[in-house]
Amino acid sequence: MTEVRISVGSAAGATALAGWLLRDPSVARSGTTIGAASASGAPATTMGTVDTITAVANSTVGLLGLLVTTAAWRRPHGARTPTVRITESDGTVLEGTAEDVLQVLQGRREPEQSDS
């Protein structure tokens, strides 16, 4: 199980991307669950601006489908590039644009090292 947070920066952007993801057949077939939260992590049912999409991918196929669909979304809609944060069940964290994270997962690029 892999937790994914996609920050879009605005409620309108998060709503549009969530709709895009929910309509995508590869995401729907993979069993990935989609939700919404505020940047602080509060669920959509509590106070706070919803600008982050949360997802749980139950398979590598689901995770890759989610990232590919997210990467494709920003181009046709002209929105800000979404920031993706992936937390694996073993605690491994990857963060960056959907394109950057895809390249790391596909072994075409080394993850960037944090200075902290």
N, C-alpha and C positions, 0 to 999 in steps of 0.2 A: 504494500500500500504506500502510495506516495502523495504527500500533501503539496498542493500547488496554490500559490497566491499570485494573482495577476493584478498589479496596480495600474490603473488607467488614468487617474488624476482628476476625474470628474464623474459625477453621478450619471450624466447623459452618456458618457463614454462607456462606463461600466455596464449600463443597461443595454446599450447597443452591442457591445462585445458578448455579453451573456446571451442575448438573443441569437447572435451569429453562431456561438458555440452550440447552443441547444438545437439549432436547425441543421447543424452539420452532421451528415450521416455517420462519418467515421467516429465522431465523439459519441453520438447516440448509441451506436452498436458496441462500443468498448465498455460500457457500464460505468463510465466516469460520471460522478455526481458533481453538479454545479450549484453553487450558492453565492451569496453576496455578504459583504461585511464593510465596515468603515476602515479607514487606514489604521485606526487604533486596534483593530481586531474585533470590535464589537459586532455581533451579528446584525443582520438587516432589521430585525424586529426591535432593536433597542435604539436609543438616540444616537445620532451621528450621521454624517453624510456617507452614503454608500458609494464608494469609489474603488472598491477592490472586489475582485471575483475570487472565490475560493473553490477549489476542486479537489476531489480525491480520485486519483487514477489507480485502478486495481491491477493494471498490467502495463508492461512496457509499451505495448501497442496503443493503449489508451493514453499514456503520457505523451508519446510521440505524436499521436493524432491531435491532442490538445495543443501542443506546441506549434505544429505545422499550421493548424487552423488559426491560432493566435497570430502567428507571423504573417499570414496572408490577410488578416483582417485590417490591419492598419493602413495598407496601401489603398484599397478602394474607398475607404471612408475618410482618409486624410486626418485621422486622429493622431494624438501623441503616441509615440512608440510605447507600448505597454512594458512594464518591468515585471519580470517573472521571478518568483522565489520558490524553489523546489526544496522540500525537506523529505529525504528518504527515511524509511523506517529505522535505518541504522544511525540516523542523526546527521548524515551527510547533507550539506546545503550547497546548492548552486543558485546563483543569482545573476541576472543580466537581462538583455533583451531575449525574446523567444528565439531569434536567429542564433545568438551567441550560445545559449544553453543547448540548442539542438546540435550545434557543431561540437560542443564538448561531449555530449552524450553519444554522438556518432564517432567519436575518436579523431575528429579532424582538427581538434584544437585543444590545447591544455587549458585547464581552468586558471583564471587569474588569481594570483595570491593576494590576500588582504594584508595591509600593513598593520592591522590591529592585532 
